[in-house]
């Protein structure tokens, strides 16, 4: 176990001081905490920051990733037992989906060591409560989104700006936009940079190689995570990769399942399941109209890539400004609010607010007469009435 402690110390020494929004939203007093999120979103950093900045001298913590070679000869339960015997109080487990019996052994740890607090992370694809042991009554679950525009500004410019709820933005967007402009003189310029390389923290390492790193991350999701979580064969993962490329080249994509399955050589069932996997992996967004029932084999009415950076990485020729705007807006709502396609306008949020997305000259006629409707315009710093600058929606977390 000493090798795990040694690696733990090396990682802590190199832990970034830039803190994600979720760090202070988690109730760390819970005995079992699950943190899900897309690969590359910063889950590992959150664990290390909690250890480095928030635990006290009385706490004895250990961070380990479950793909460590240590687990080829040792079980997770035996690690927890030895750790507790040595006075351990906080166990942080990264990438649990890499460990075959993760749910059963985490349940045993929870039941056998009542004084031990355990935090684990997993891919966003992992359905935590569908493991071989039900953790629904034990684990408190959180989801980590990619960097918001607000966080990007903090990381890139060291400018701290507040968060605003959706309702605050809709009610006070003029005042909010003015406050942002006072601290951030060029919001539109920075927003365009964010759309290209601001969704994942590793832009801090090297902007020039950012899209290469993002492409490598996508490969790991499709080749490693899919195999670990879904027991997917290499051939099936290649099919899903072909599907992702096909979606990327046509976003926003209205899927014709029959034509697509014929073109890609997939059955209808495999194709729809593959789309849902890509959605769970936070590589695509499935969108439906609010009146449509969503069953296991219901095809989405429209598909977007999950964020604008993925467009630049997978299909830079498709980085058309209209697509970027809609993708950004939908991404900011995903996991925070309920978002659907609107009958009139582009999106309806929480089945209440209708939004039409466009450039600085976008008219309001598409949503005329619709209650609680708004035009969201790019390339404008301050709006008015029901016209809101697009970048302001990047301050919700």
N, C-alpha and C positions, 0 to 999 in steps of 0.2 A: 504493500500500500504506500510505502514511502515514495515510490516513483510518481504516484498520483499527486502527493503533496508537493513534490518538487516541481511538477508541471504547473500545478495550481499557483505556486509562487511566481513562476516565470510569467504566467498570463496576467496575474494581478499587477506586476510591475509595469506592464505595458498596456494597461487598461486606459482607454480614452476618458477624458474628463467631460466630454460632450454627452449629455444625458438625454435619452429618448423620453417622450411625453409619458409613456406608460410607467416609468420607474416610480413616480410618486403617486400614481393612481392605484397601484396594487396594495391590497391589505396584506402586508407581510406577516401579520400575526396568525394567519391561518396555518394549520398543520400541513396541508397538502395543497400546493398551488401548481396549476398547469398554465404554461404560456405557449400559445400557438402563434404561428406567423410564417410568412413566406421565407424561404431561404434567402439570406442576405439582408434581412430587415433589421437585424441587430439584437436578436434574442440572447446570444452568448454574452454580448456586452452588458446587457441588463443584469444578468446573473452576476457577472464579475463586479459591476458597479455597486450592486447591493452589498456584496461582501466587503468591498474596499471602502465604501463611503458611509454605509448605514449601519453595519453591525458594530457592536461594542467590543471592548477588550475581553469581556466575559464570554463572548460567543466563540465557539470553535467551529469553523466552516471548512467544507471541502467542495471544490468544483471538480467535476470530471465529465468527460464526454463518453457516452456509452459505445462509441466505436473504438475506444482505446484498446490496445492489445492486451491489457490487464484482464479484460473480460473473456478472453479466450480460455483462461484457466481458472477464473474466479466468477462467482455469481454476484449479482447485485445485492441479494439478501446477505451474503457473507460479508460483503464490503460494509454494509450498513451495521451489521452486528459488531464487527471489529472497530468501526468508527465510533460507535456509541460506547463501547468498552474503553476506548481511549479518551472519552470525555466529549465526543463530537455532539454538536447541538443543531447544526444546519447543514443539510446535504443538498447540493445543487447538481442536478443531472441534466446534461445536455444531449439532445438528439436521441431521445428514447426509442424512436422508431427503428434505430439501428440494432436494437437488442430484442431478440425474438420473443421472450416471455416478459416483456416490460410491464404489462398491466397486472399480471398475476403477482409478480415480485414487488411491485410498488404497493399493491394492496397488502401483501404480507408485511412489508416494512411499516406501513401505516398502522396495522393491527398489533404488531409485535413490539414496536418502539414508540410508545405514546408521547415521549418527551422530545422526540426528534422531529424537527421541521424539515420537510422535503419540498423542493421546488423542481419541476422538470419542464423541459421544453420539447417541442416536437414540430415537425413539418405541419403546415396548415392543412395538408391532405389527410393527416391522421384523424380519424374519428374517435376521440378519446374514450367515449362512453360505449364504443362497440368492440373494445378489446375482449380478450377471453375472460377478464374480470371486470365487473361493472364498478367504475370509480365515480359514478354520478353523485353518490351520497357522501363522497369523501373529498374529491378535488374541487377547488374553486378555480374556474377557468377564465383566462384573459386572452385577448387577441391583440397582437402587435401589428399595426399597419406599417406600410412603407413610410418614409419621411414625408411629412407635410411640407408645403411651401414655407410655412413659419419655421419649421425645424431646419430646413435647408438654409434659410437666412441666418439662423443662429449658428449653424455649423460653418457656413461659408464666410459670414461677415461679422460674427460675434455680436450680433444685434439681437437683443431679447425683446420679443413682442408677445403680447397676451393672446390667449385663445378666446374665441367667441362661439357661442352656441348658434345653431342655425336660426333660431328665433331671434336672437340678438342681431344677427346679420340682416335678416329680413326687415327688422324694425328700425335699426340704427345704422344702416350701411354707409350713409354719407359721413357720419361722424367717425365711424370705424376707419373708413378709407382715408380720411384726413389725418387721423392719428398715425396710421401706417406710413403715409407719405411724409410726415414730419420726421420720422426716424429712419425711413428708407427712401432716399431721394429718387431712386430709379427703379420703382417696383416692376414696371413692365419689362425692362431689360433683364432684371434678375429672374422674373417669371419665365421668360423664354429660355433662359439657361436651365432653370429647374425642369422645364418640360423635356429637355434633352438629356440632362445628366444628374438630376437631383433626387431621385426616388430612393436611392440606396446609399448608405454611409460611405461606401468605399470610393466615392468621388474624391474624398479627402486625400487618398493615397496618390492618385494620378488621374487627372481628368482625361488625358490623351488616351489612356488605355481603359477608360471606364466602360465603353461599350464592349470591348473584348472581354473584360471581367464579367460583365452582365451576361454575355453570350455563354461563357463558361458556367455561370451559375444556372442558366436555363438547361444546359446539357446535364449538369449534376441532378437537377430535379427530375428530368426525364429518364436518365439512365440509372441513377442511384436510388433516389427517394421512391420512385414508382416501384422499383424492384423490391425495396425493403418493406414498403407498406402494403402493396397490392400483389406481391409475389408475381410480378409481371415478367414475362419472358423478354429477352432482348428484341425478338422480332416484333412483339406487340408494342414495345416502347418505341421502336422505329416507326411503326404505323402512327402512333400518337404524335411523334415529332413531325411527320408528314402532314398530319391534320393541323397542327399548330402553325406550320408554315403556310398552309392553304388559307387559314383564317387570317393570318397576318397580312397576306397579300391582298385581302379583300375587305378589310375593316372600314367602317362598320359592316358586319357580315350578316346577311339574312340567309340562314342555312336552308338549302334544299337537300333534305336527308337522302332521298333516293339518288339524286345525281351525284352527291358527294360520296356516298358509300360505293357507288359504281366506279367513280373516278379514282378513289383511294384503295379500292379492293377490300372494303370492310363491310361487315353486316350492319344492319340498322341498329341492332341492340348494342353492338360493340361501339359504334360511332357515337351514339347518344351517351353511353357510359363514359366514353373517352372525353367528350365535351365537359361532362360533369366533373371528371377528374381534373381537367385543366382549370376549371373554375375553382375547385377546392385547393388547387396548387397556387392560386392567385396568379395564373398566367393569362386567363381570359375572364371576362365578365359575361354571364348569361343574363339577358334581360327579357322580361315578359310584360304584357299589359296587365293591369291590376285585376281585370275581370277573369283572367284565364287561370284555371286550376293547374297546379304544377305537380304532376305525378313523376314517378321514377323514370318513365320512358317518354316524358313530354319534351319535345324539342323546343329550345329557346327561340323566341321570335327575332332576336338580334344578338349578335356577339361582338364584343369589343375586346381588344387586348386589355390586360388589367391596369396598365398605366402607360403613360406616354413614352417613357424610356424604352419600354419593350418594343414600341413601334420603331424607334430609331435603331434598336439592336437587330430586330428580325426582318424589318421591311422598310428601310429608310426611304425608299421611293414612295411609300404610302404615308409619309409624315406630312400629310396635307393639313393645313391649319384648322379646317373645320372638324376633321377627325380628332386632332389633338385637343381641341377645346372640349368636345363632347366626352372624350375619354377621361380627361382631367376631372371634369365635373362629376361624372359617374363614379370614378375612383374615390373621390373625396367623400362621397355618400356611402359607399360600400362598407359594410361592417358597423357603421354608425347609425345610419338611417335606412328605412325601407325605400328602395328606388324601383320604379317601373317605367316602361315606355308610356307616353301620354297619347291619348286620342288626338288632342290638339296640342301643339308645342312638342318639345323633345322628351321631357321627363316629368314624372309626377313623383313627389317625395312624400313619404308618410301618408299616401293616399289623400293628400290635402293641398300641397303646394305644386303648382305647375310652372315649369321653366322652359323657356326658349333660349337656346344658346347661339351666339353669333359674334360677328365683329363689331367694331365701334359704330357702324351705321345700321345695325340690325333694327328693323322696324318692330313695332308692337302689335301689328295687325293680326298676326297668327294667334295671339292669345286674347284678343279683344273680347270683352264680355265674360271672360272666365274669372271666377272668384279666386282670390289668393294666387294670382299669376304674376310672373316676373320675367323680364328679359335680362339675360346675363350676357354682358358684352366684354369682349377682349379689347385690348389696346385703349383702355380708358382708365384714368386714375381715380376719378370720383363720379359716382352716378347721381341719380335723382329720381324721386317718385318710386316707381317699380322697376327701375333700370339699375342693375347692380354690376360693378366691375367683376370680371371672372376671378381675378387673383385673390379677392377677398375670401372666397370659399376655401382657400388654402390655409386658413387660420382657425379651423374648427378643432384641431388637436395639436 
